[in-house]
Amino acid sequence: LRYVIVATREKQEELRAAQKKKSGSNPVKNNPWLRSLASFQSRMHWRSHFIQKLETQPSLECQDQCLAFSNLRRQPGDFNQQYYD
């Protein structure tokens, strides 16, 4: 994952330099690839945060995060562990 993030940052820098050399304008607004790479990088940060949350709080896999909504989705005994093995 670190390799992917570093490669993404390097590609963003390449695109910024090319855009600046080409037109001198704001590269983020004018280049759809930079916006796409920024979105991808944001998703990678979110994924890392979510995985870390699952590692530190494994109960999230089988319990609702907000217990106030637990009766809306499942009935008692409705959880099937076989789906998650």
N, C-alpha and C positions, 0 to 999 in steps of 0.2 A: 504494500500500500504506500509505503514511503517513496518507493521508486515512481509510482504513478503520480503522486503529488508533486514531486520534484520535477518530473518530466512536464507536467502541466504548467508549472511556474516558468520553466525554461521556454516552453512554447509561447506562453503569454508575453514574455520579454522579447522574444524574436518578433512576434507580431506587432508589439508596440513600437519597436525600433524601426521595423519596415514601414509602418504607418506614418511615423514621425518623419522618416526620411522622405517618404512619398509626398505627403501633403502638409505636414506640420500641424495638422488639426488634432483635436481631442481623439485619441485612438479608441477609447472605450465606447464612445457614442457612435462612431462611424464604422466600427468593425464588428460584424455579427459573430465572428469566430471568437473574439475576446469575450463577448457577452456569454457565449456558449461555454467557453472554458471556465469563466467565473462561476457560472451556474453549476457546472460539473464539480468544481472545487468545493463549492458550498455543500453539495450533496455528499461529497466525501467527508467533510467535517461533520455533517449531521450523522452519517453512518458510524464514524468513529465514536462520536458521543453516545449514540444509541447502543453500540456493542459494549462500550464501557459500562453503561447503565445496566445492561443485562448481566454483565460479569459481576458487578457489585451487588445487584439485587435480582438474583435468579428467580425469585417468586413472581416476577412480571410475566413469565412465560405461561403461568397457569392461573394467575389472579388478575383481576381488573386493577388498573392503577388508581382509578377513582372508584372507591367502593360504593358510592352513592348510585352508580349506574349498573351495578352487578346484577340486579334483578331484572333489568330490561333485556339483557342479552341471553342469559341462561336461566334454566330452572335448576333446582338442587339435584345433583347427581348427573347433570348433563355433560360434564367435562369428560372427554374420552382421552386418556393418556396415550393410547395406541396411536393416535394421530400425530403425536409429538415425539415418538421414539424412532 
